[in-house]
Amino acid sequence: MKARQWWGLGLGLWLALNSLGAWAVEIGGVRLEPQLSVGGHALVLHGAGIRHKAVFKVYTAGLYLPAGLEPKPITADDVLAVTGPRRVAITMLREIDSNELGKLFTRGVEDNMPRSDYAKLVPGLIRMGEVFAQHKRLVPGDTFTIDWVPGAGTVISVKGQPQGEPFKEPEFFNALLRIWLGKSPADHLLKDALLGKTR
């Protein structure tokens, strides 16, 4: 069994144990809390994994959803249909140019949306790119989160600090989610891990 496949099995075991108590999980040396709050609403860690590019570990990603959807595997459409708060939590495992990361995310959105829908989000994607460009470089241990907060919008925080006003477009958060959960995800094994699937 490949080393990366062991993570899916480990996540399944962790989810089973977590049903008995609030245990944290560690992946790639990064600790992910089993529960947290977004906009005053409790979320639970549904799945987590590592984004690989070739042989390199780029970052860890954790998907937080309202209680009630865990621990069973769910589909990407299930996650996109959630109307309550959600979070994607990223922790870098290697240094990367922030401007380049913003471009990769924009490309990930474009690859997973019809062109007509993508065009409507271009202003927001440009602003998102500017957010990352302001930070120049992200190094191992740096974090950022992407939150959907009902009534407010999509909030991007870098190193714990919200970056400007929320993105108001309702479609914007799901467009970003498709970077990892779309039909052409950044990493297929990471997609499965975020959805709580085992391999």
C-alpha positions as CSV (number, residue, x, y, z in Angstrom):
1,M,0.0,0.0,0.0
2,K,1.4,3.4,-0.9
3,A,2.3,5.7,1.9
4,R,-0.2,8.4,0.9
5,Q,-3.0,5.7,1.0
6,W,-2.3,5.1,4.7
7,W,-3.6,8.6,5.5
8,G,-7.1,7.7,4.3
9,L,-7.1,4.7,6.6
10,G,-5.7,6.8,9.5
11,L,-8.4,9.4,9.0
12,G,-11.1,6.7,9.1
13,L,-9.7,5.4,12.3
14,W,-9.4,8.9,13.8
15,L,-13.0,9.7,12.8
16,A,-14.2,6.5,14.6
17,L,-12.3,7.4,17.7
18,N,-13.4,11.0,17.6
19,S,-17.0,9.9,17.8
20,L,-16.1,8.9,21.4
21,G,-14.4,12.1,22.3
22,A,-12.9,15.3,21.0
23,W,-9.5,14.2,19.9
24,A,-7.2,16.4,17.8
25,V,-5.5,15.0,14.7
26,E,-2.0,15.5,13.5
27,I,-1.0,15.3,9.9
28,G,2.3,16.3,8.4
29,G,3.3,17.6,11.8
30,V,0.4,20.0,11.9
31,R,-2.2,19.8,14.6
32,L,-5.9,20.2,13.6
33,E,-8.4,20.8,16.3
34,P,-11.5,18.5,16.1
35,Q,-13.9,21.4,16.7
36,L,-13.8,25.2,16.3
37,S,-16.2,28.1,15.9
38,V,-16.9,30.2,12.8
39,G,-19.3,33.2,13.1
40,G,-20.4,31.9,16.5
41,H,-21.3,28.5,15.0
42,A,-19.6,25.2,16.0
43,L,-17.9,23.3,13.3
44,V,-16.2,19.9,13.3
45,L,-13.3,18.6,11.3
46,H,-14.7,16.3,8.6
47,G,-11.5,15.4,6.8
48,A,-7.9,16.5,6.3
49,G,-5.0,15.6,4.1
50,I,-1.8,16.8,2.4
51,R,-1.5,18.6,-0.9
52,H,1.3,16.9,-2.9
53,K,2.9,18.3,-6.0
54,A,5.2,15.6,-7.5
55,V,7.2,14.3,-4.5
56,F,6.8,17.5,-2.4
57,K,4.4,18.1,0.4
58,V,3.0,21.6,-0.2
59,Y,0.4,22.2,2.6
60,T,-2.1,20.5,4.8
61,A,-5.8,21.2,4.4
62,G,-8.7,20.6,6.8
63,L,-12.4,20.8,6.0
64,Y,-14.7,21.9,8.8
65,L,-18.4,21.5,8.5
66,P,-21.5,21.8,10.8
67,A,-22.0,18.8,13.0
68,G,-24.3,16.1,11.6
69,L,-22.4,15.4,8.3
70,E,-19.6,13.4,10.0
71,P,-18.2,10.8,10.3
72,K,-19.7,9.1,7.1
73,P,-18.1,10.0,3.8
74,I,-20.1,12.5,1.8
75,T,-19.9,13.8,-1.7
76,A,-18.5,17.1,-3.0
77,D,-22.1,18.1,-4.0
78,D,-23.2,17.5,-0.3
79,V,-20.5,19.9,0.9
80,L,-21.3,22.5,-1.8
81,A,-25.0,22.3,-0.8
82,V,-24.4,23.2,2.9
83,T,-25.8,26.6,3.7
84,G,-24.3,27.0,7.1
85,P,-20.8,28.1,8.0
86,R,-17.8,26.2,6.7
87,R,-14.0,26.5,6.8
88,V,-11.0,25.3,4.8
89,A,-7.9,25.6,7.0
90,I,-4.5,25.5,5.3
91,T,-1.0,25.2,6.9
92,M,2.0,25.5,4.7
93,L,4.6,22.7,4.7
94,R,7.1,24.3,2.3
95,E,7.9,27.9,1.2
96,I,6.0,29.3,-1.7
97,D,5.6,32.6,-3.4
98,S,2.2,34.0,-2.2
99,N,1.5,35.6,-5.6
100,E,2.1,32.3,-7.3
101,L,-0.2,30.6,-4.8
102,G,-2.9,33.1,-5.6
103,K,-2.5,32.4,-9.3
104,L,-2.8,28.7,-8.7
105,F,-6.0,29.1,-6.8
106,T,-7.4,31.3,-9.5
107,R,-6.5,28.6,-12.1
108,G,-8.1,26.0,-9.9
109,V,-11.4,27.9,-9.8
110,E,-11.3,28.4,-13.6
111,D,-10.6,24.7,-14.2
112,N,-13.7,23.7,-12.2
113,M,-16.4,26.2,-13.4
114,P,-18.2,27.0,-16.7
115,R,-16.6,30.0,-18.3
116,S,-19.8,32.1,-18.0
117,D,-19.9,31.5,-14.2
118,Y,-16.1,32.1,-13.9
119,A,-16.4,35.5,-15.6
120,K,-18.8,36.7,-12.9
121,L,-16.2,36.0,-10.2
122,V,-13.2,37.6,-11.8
123,P,-13.3,40.8,-9.7
124,G,-13.3,38.8,-6.5
125,L,-10.5,36.5,-7.8
126,I,-8.4,39.5,-8.6
127,R,-8.9,40.9,-5.1
128,M,-8.0,37.5,-3.7
129,G,-4.8,37.5,-5.7
130,E,-4.0,40.9,-4.3
131,V,-4.5,39.6,-0.8
132,F,-1.9,36.9,-1.3
133,A,0.5,39.1,-3.2
134,Q,0.7,41.4,-0.2
135,H,2.3,38.7,1.9
136,K,5.1,38.0,-0.6
137,R,6.0,34.6,0.7
138,L,4.4,31.9,2.9
139,V,6.8,29.7,4.8
140,P,6.3,26.4,6.6
141,G,4.0,26.8,9.5
142,D,2.2,29.8,8.1
143,T,-1.6,29.4,8.0
144,F,-4.6,30.8,6.2
145,T,-8.3,30.0,6.4
146,I,-11.2,30.5,4.0
147,D,-14.5,30.8,5.9
148,W,-18.1,31.0,4.7
149,V,-20.0,33.1,7.3
150,P,-23.7,33.3,6.6
151,G,-24.9,36.9,6.4
152,A,-21.3,38.2,5.9
153,G,-19.7,36.3,3.1
154,T,-16.3,34.6,2.4
155,V,-13.6,35.7,4.9
156,I,-10.0,35.0,4.1
157,S,-7.6,35.2,7.0
158,V,-3.8,34.9,6.7
159,K,-1.8,34.1,9.8
160,G,-5.0,34.6,11.8
161,Q,-5.8,38.1,10.5
162,P,-8.8,38.7,8.3
163,Q,-7.8,40.3,5.0
164,G,-10.1,43.2,4.2
165,E,-13.9,43.0,3.8
166,P,-15.7,39.7,3.2
167,F,-16.3,38.6,-0.4
168,K,-20.0,39.1,-0.7
169,E,-20.8,36.9,-3.7
170,P,-22.6,33.8,-2.5
171,E,-21.0,31.7,-5.2
172,F,-17.4,32.8,-4.2
173,F,-16.9,30.3,-1.4
174,N,-18.1,27.3,-3.3
175,A,-16.0,28.4,-6.3
176,L,-12.9,28.2,-4.0
177,L,-14.0,24.9,-2.5
178,R,-14.0,23.4,-6.0
179,I,-10.2,24.0,-6.1
180,W,-10.1,20.9,-3.8
181,L,-13.5,19.3,-4.4
182,G,-14.2,19.9,-8.0
183,K,-14.1,17.6,-11.0
184,S,-10.5,18.6,-11.6
185,P,-9.2,19.0,-8.1
186,A,-5.7,20.1,-7.1
187,D,-5.0,16.7,-5.7
188,H,-7.4,13.7,-6.1
189,L,-6.1,12.0,-2.9
190,L,-6.6,15.2,-1.0
191,K,-10.1,15.5,-2.3
192,D,-10.9,12.0,-1.0
193,A,-9.3,12.8,2.4
194,L,-11.3,16.0,2.8
195,L,-14.5,14.1,2.0
196,G,-13.7,11.5,4.7
197,K,-13.1,8.7,2.2
198,T,-10.6,5.9,2.8
199,R,-8.5,4.2,0.2
